């Protein structure tokens, strides 16, 4: 008959205070990982929106227009929006 004994490779099993410290450290690292992930997502969304809005050459009353054409004050604007002497196109 053979008997097998196993010895713990870490003192955390035998030391409740050390186990608590390791548990708290693990929890802290997990929370830090979540915070970093959220920050990366927020930064990514901000950069993506910034890049998307860079094609906005003209803004009138909160609307983004990519181009404009001078039509004069009494000119007619087709397929666009007239502001003053210009016709703005999306």
Buried (B, 14 or more C-beta within 10 A) or exposed (E): EEEEEEEEEEEBEEEEEEBEEEEEEEEEEEEEEEEEEEEEEEEEEEEEEEEEEEEEEBEEEEEBBEEBEEBEEEEEBEEBBBBEEBBBBE
